[in-house]
């Protein structure tokens, strides 16, 4: 009865090929992950905006909070969420080009003389907060 076996040299070569292949796959995956992290960090660093103004208005349709945002960064930014006193009021939908202003009307039942913390979050991860006091009407 003959026995067929893989010689030690061929076995060693197969192991080396497998290790190199696995190392290559891991290297490509890690490289892609690092590239993605770096790009998102660079995008966030280029985003720069402020909440310029907040108006509390009383209209025939109800109470409105108008927020004006100015993008002084080098890239367009997309508004992801707007919170008023921790309550989600707006969930995305607005883009502001560099150097542009954007006014957003938010339907919010504000109280005369109340203090409000408004937080604006971008898709890139930046946050701007402002605290304003509503007028007494």
Backbone as CSV, one residue per row, in Angstrom:
resi,resn,N_x,N_y,N_z,CA_x,CA_y,CA_z,C_x,C_y,C_z
1,UNK,0.833,-1.162,0.000,0.000,0.000,0.000,0.890,1.241,0.000
2,UNK,0.606,2.144,-0.956,1.416,3.353,-1.049,0.752,4.479,-0.285
3,UNK,1.543,5.275,0.348,1.039,6.426,1.080,1.464,7.690,0.343
4,UNK,0.491,8.558,0.153,0.783,9.831,-0.499,0.775,10.925,0.567
5,UNK,1.813,11.678,0.592,1.920,12.751,1.570,2.553,13.968,0.918
6,UNK,2.308,15.111,1.505,2.887,16.345,1.009,4.247,16.491,1.686
7,UNK,5.234,16.776,0.878,6.573,16.905,1.452,6.637,18.146,2.346
8,UNK,7.635,18.166,3.187,7.793,19.293,4.100,8.017,20.603,3.349
9,UNK,8.701,20.584,2.245,8.976,21.808,1.482,7.673,22.359,0.895
10,UNK,6.873,21.500,0.300,5.612,21.951,-0.284,4.669,22.433,0.819
11,UNK,4.629,21.739,1.918,3.796,22.165,3.048,4.225,23.519,3.578
12,UNK,5.509,23.730,3.700,6.015,25.025,4.166,5.677,26.136,3.176
13,UNK,5.815,25.845,1.881,5.479,26.838,0.867,3.983,27.191,0.912
14,UNK,3.143,26.193,1.083,1.703,26.453,1.190,1.393,27.319,2.408
15,UNK,2.044,27.049,3.510,1.827,27.861,4.717,2.284,29.301,4.501
16,UNK,3.419,29.490,3.869,3.912,30.837,3.591,2.938,31.579,2.685
17,UNK,2.432,30.919,1.646,1.478,31.545,0.736,0.198,31.928,1.483
18,UNK,-0.291,31.065,2.346,-1.500,31.366,3.109,-1.268,32.542,4.058
19,UNK,-0.143,32.572,4.742,0.151,33.673,5.665,0.261,34.994,4.911
20,UNK,0.936,34.988,3.766,1.074,36.209,2.968,-0.302,36.677,2.475
21,UNK,-1.140,35.753,2.046,-2.477,36.109,1.562,-3.321,36.715,2.690
22,UNK,-3.309,36.100,3.847,-4.072,36.617,4.986,-3.534,37.970,5.423
23,UNK,-2.216,38.115,5.468,-1.617,39.399,5.848,-1.987,40.489,4.845
24,UNK,-2.032,40.144,3.565,-2.413,41.119,2.540,-3.856,41.567,2.721
25,UNK,-4.747,40.640,3.007,-6.156,40.974,3.216,-6.304,41.892,4.436
26,UNK,-5.615,41.564,5.520,-5.678,42.396,6.729,-5.100,43.784,6.450
27,UNK,-4.004,43.851,5.728,-3.385,45.139,5.408,-4.323,46.012,4.583
28,UNK,-4.972,45.446,3.596,-5.910,46.215,2.764,-7.085,46.699,3.607
29,UNK,-7.618,45.860,4.474,-8.756,46.245,5.314,-8.376,47.377,6.269
30,UNK,-7.231,47.265,6.910,-6.781,48.298,7.841,-6.493,49.600,7.094
31,UNK,-5.881,49.500,5.929,-5.583,50.685,5.134,-6.866,51.402,4.732
32,UNK,-7.893,50.664,4.325,-9.176,51.258,3.961,-9.833,51.929,5.170
33,UNK,-9.759,51.286,6.322,-10.337,51.852,7.539,-9.643,53.164,7.926
34,UNK,-8.310,53.177,7.868,-7.544,54.386,8.196,-7.883,55.509,7.221
35,UNK,-7.992,55.188,5.936,-8.326,56.191,4.930,-9.703,56.791,5.209
36,UNK,-10.679,55.952,5.524,-12.029,56.428,5.822,-12.026,57.320,7.048
37,UNK,-11.316,56.924,8.099,-11.249,57.739,9.312,-10.594,59.087,9.040
38,UNK,-9.541,59.078,8.255,-8.828,60.316,7.951,-9.692,61.264,7.129
39,UNK,-10.422,60.720,6.152,-11.284,61.553,5.314,-12.419,62.174,6.132
40,UNK,-13.012,61.410,7.028,-14.100,61.971,7.832,-13.559,63.021,8.800
41,UNK,-12.357,62.812,9.312,-11.742,63.804,10.194,-11.411,65.084,9.426
42,UNK,-10.878,64.940,8.219,-10.574,66.123,7.404,-11.847,66.878,7.047
43,UNK,-12.903,66.139,6.715,-14.181,66.784,6.405,-14.675,67.571,7.609
44,UNK,-14.587,66.971,8.785,-15.051,67.648,9.992,-14.200,68.887,10.282
45,UNK,-12.888,68.797,10.011,-12.011,69.940,10.266,-12.324,71.094,9.321
46,UNK,-12.783,70.793,8.110,-13.096,71.843,7.143,-14.465,72.476,7.395
47,UNK,-15.330,71.761,8.123,-16.644,72.314,8.430,-16.505,73.375,9.525
48,UNK,-17.076,74.523,9.285,-17.071,75.585,10.292,-18.327,76.413,10.097
49,UNK,-19.138,76.497,11.153,-20.369,77.268,11.054,-20.753,77.803,12.422
50,UNK,-21.612,78.805,12.403,-22.129,79.372,13.646,-23.635,79.565,13.501
51,UNK,-24.290,79.615,14.642,-25.690,80.019,14.678,-25.647,81.533,14.850
52,UNK,-25.977,82.247,13.791,-25.854,83.707,13.804,-26.970,84.387,14.572
53,UNK,-28.175,83.878,14.395,-29.308,84.594,14.961,-30.434,83.619,15.264
54,UNK,-31.223,83.953,16.277,-32.406,83.178,16.637,-33.550,84.162,16.859
55,UNK,-34.662,83.911,16.192,-35.847,84.755,16.334,-36.997,83.905,16.844
56,UNK,-37.700,84.428,17.824,-38.917,83.796,18.325,-40.078,84.618,17.773
57,UNK,-40.883,83.984,16.916,-41.947,84.728,16.242,-43.301,84.102,16.540
58,UNK,-44.293,84.975,16.576,-45.677,84.559,16.754,-46.392,84.827,15.434
59,UNK,-46.855,83.766,14.775,-47.534,83.911,13.486,-48.966,83.402,13.612
60,UNK,-49.725,83.583,12.551,-51.109,83.097,12.568,-51.149,81.564,12.625
61,UNK,-50.077,80.910,12.179,-50.003,79.444,12.213,-49.456,78.886,13.516
62,UNK,-49.038,79.740,14.423,-48.492,79.281,15.694,-47.171,79.954,15.999
63,UNK,-46.477,79.392,16.930,-45.183,79.952,17.338,-44.069,79.314,16.521
64,UNK,-43.144,80.158,16.093,-42.053,79.736,15.219,-40.730,80.199,15.825
65,UNK,-39.713,79.344,15.722,-38.341,79.718,16.052,-37.575,79.716,14.732
66,UNK,-36.989,80.853,14.379,-36.203,80.961,13.146,-34.731,81.005,13.523
67,UNK,-33.968,80.097,12.950,-32.529,80.001,13.227,-31.780,80.359,11.948
68,UNK,-30.795,81.248,12.060,-29.952,81.593,10.920,-28.560,81.022,11.153
69,UNK,-28.092,80.253,10.181,-26.791,79.582,10.257,-25.888,80.162,9.177
70,UNK,-24.624,80.407,9.535,-23.636,80.900,8.576,-22.506,79.881,8.460
71,UNK,-22.225,79.460,7.227,-21.146,78.507,6.953,-19.905,79.293,6.544
72,UNK,-18.937,79.407,7.457,-17.694,80.100,7.132,-16.551,79.120,6.855
73,UNK,-16.886,77.843,6.718,-15.891,76.824,6.414,-15.614,76.735,4.923
74,UNK,-14.774,75.772,4.572,-14.367,75.609,3.184,-15.154,74.580,2.406
75,UNK,-16.083,73.889,3.042,-16.863,72.852,2.368,-18.348,73.040,2.673
76,UNK,-19.211,72.549,1.774,-20.638,72.587,2.094,-20.913,71.720,3.321
77,UNK,-21.877,72.129,4.112,-22.236,71.301,5.259,-23.714,70.965,5.180
78,UNK,-24.034,69.792,5.683,-25.411,69.317,5.693,-25.890,69.254,7.126
79,UNK,-27.014,69.905,7.381,-27.601,69.889,8.721,-28.207,68.514,8.952
80,UNK,-27.756,67.844,9.993,-28.271,66.510,10.305,-29.465,66.589,11.253
81,UNK,-29.306,67.361,12.329,-30.371,67.447,13.336,-30.315,68.805,14.024
82,UNK,-31.499,69.255,14.474,-31.586,70.457,15.308,-32.429,70.095,16.524
83,UNK,-31.873,70.415,17.694,-32.557,70.167,18.962,-32.851,71.498,19.648
84,UNK,-34.007,71.568,20.285,-34.336,72.698,21.152,-34.616,72.117,22.526
85,UNK,-33.793,72.511,23.498,-33.876,71.975,24.873,-33.905,70.451,24.891
86,UNK,-33.078,69.847,24.050,-32.951,68.393,24.036,-34.018,67.659,23.253
87,UNK,-34.965,68.372,22.668,-36.024,67.744,21.869,-35.684,67.873,20.391
88,UNK,-35.707,66.756,19.674,-35.415,66.764,18.242,-36.529,67.507,17.507
89,UNK,-36.159,68.576,16.801,-37.128,69.394,16.082,-36.996,69.194,14.572
90,UNK,-35.774,68.999,14.093,-35.535,68.834,12.660,-34.568,67.686,12.450
91,UNK,-34.875,66.838,11.492,-34.021,65.694,11.195,-33.549,65.779,9.746
92,UNK,-32.495,66.550,9.512,-31.855,66.650,8.201,-32.634,67.427,7.159
93,UNK,-32.021,67.512,5.975,-32.711,68.103,4.851,-32.184,69.429,4.340
94,UNK,-31.188,70.017,4.980,-30.676,71.323,4.550,-29.170,71.255,4.302
95,UNK,-28.726,71.919,3.220,-27.300,72.028,2.909,-26.952,73.501,2.788
96,UNK,-25.794,73.873,3.341,-25.341,75.264,3.304,-23.981,75.302,2.612
97,UNK,-23.887,76.076,1.538,-22.627,76.208,0.810,-21.674,77.124,1.578
98,UNK,-20.372,77.000,1.334,-19.414,77.884,2.009,-19.724,79.354,1.720
99,UNK,-19.725,80.170,2.768,-19.988,81.595,2.632,-21.465,81.968,2.606
100,UNK,-22.349,80.982,2.658,-23.789,81.256,2.604,-24.431,81.257,3.978
101,UNK,-25.586,81.923,4.044,-26.432,81.928,5.229,-27.653,81.060,4.939
102,UNK,-28.219,80.484,5.981,-29.439,79.695,5.843,-30.339,79.996,7.029
103,UNK,-31.583,80.366,6.743,-32.568,80.577,7.800,-33.568,79.427,7.753
104,UNK,-33.803,78.832,8.913,-34.704,77.692,9.020,-35.807,78.048,10.005
105,UNK,-37.041,77.892,9.568,-38.200,78.106,10.438,-38.581,76.785,11.083
106,UNK,-38.615,76.774,12.406,-38.965,75.575,13.163,-40.263,75.818,13.920
107,UNK,-41.197,74.927,13.752,-42.439,75.028,14.501,-42.181,74.503,15.913
108,UNK,-42.228,75.415,16.892,-41.929,75.043,18.272,-42.745,75.933,19.200
109,UNK,-43.467,75.343,20.110,-44.320,76.098,21.042,-43.479,76.648,22.201
110,UNK,-42.810,77.766,21.936,-41.985,78.394,22.954,-42.870,79.170,23.927
111,UNK,-42.329,79.380,25.117,-43.048,80.069,26.191,-42.431,81.448,26.383
112,UNK,-43.273,82.447,26.576,-42.799,83.823,26.786,-41.767,83.869,27.916
113,UNK,-40.614,84.459,27.631,-39.576,84.634,28.644,-38.773,83.372,28.947
114,UNK,-39.058,82.281,28.262,-38.349,81.027,28.532,-36.947,81.008,27.946
115,UNK,-36.071,80.221,28.557,-34.701,80.065,28.060,-34.626,78.780,27.241
116,UNK,-33.931,78.881,26.110,-33.872,77.744,25.189,-32.433,77.521,24.737
117,UNK,-32.022,76.263,24.793,-30.711,75.864,24.267,-30.957,75.189,22.928
118,UNK,-30.384,75.768,21.879,-30.564,75.253,20.525,-29.239,74.649,20.084
119,UNK,-29.290,73.399,19.625,-28.091,72.692,19.176,-28.291,72.241,17.732
120,UNK,-27.309,72.556,16.880,-27.343,72.179,15.471,-26.190,71.203,15.225
121,UNK,-26.515,70.025,14.686,-25.529,68.987,14.387,-25.417,68.830,12.873
122,UNK,-24.186,68.683,12.372,-23.982,68.453,10.943,-23.709,66.975,10.687
123,UNK,-23.803,66.604,9.408,-23.488,65.222,9.013,-22.027,64.894,9.310
124,UNK,-21.154,65.898,9.249,-19.731,65.688,9.498,-19.366,65.585,10.969
125,UNK,-20.308,65.823,11.869,-20.045,65.667,13.290,-19.854,66.954,14.070
126,UNK,-19.894,68.097,13.404,-19.755,69.371,14.116,-21.043,69.726,14.843
127,UNK,-20.892,70.474,15.942,-22.047,70.900,16.734,-21.882,72.381,17.072
128,UNK,-22.981,73.128,16.934,-23.014,74.519,17.399,-24.197,74.642,18.347
129,UNK,-23.946,75.293,19.487,-25.010,75.490,20.486,-25.121,76.973,20.806
130,UNK,-26.349,77.357,21.115,-26.592,78.730,21.536,-27.736,78.713,22.539
131,UNK,-27.642,79.594,23.522,-28.721,79.728,24.492,-29.369,81.082,24.285
132,UNK,-30.690,81.076,24.130,-31.434,82.308,23.879,-32.646,82.369,24.803
133,UNK,-33.073,83.587,25.051,-34.253,83.820,25.876,-35.372,84.342,24.976
134,UNK,-36.541,83.724,25.076,-37.689,84.157,24.286,-38.215,85.465,24.834
135,UNK,-38.767,86.301,23.966,-39.316,87.577,24.443,-40.618,87.374,25.213
136,UNK,-40.952,88.388,25.979,-42.255,88.379,26.676,-43.241,89.152,25.799
137,UNK,-44.296,88.461,25.437,-45.297,89.069,24.544,-46.576,89.302,25.309
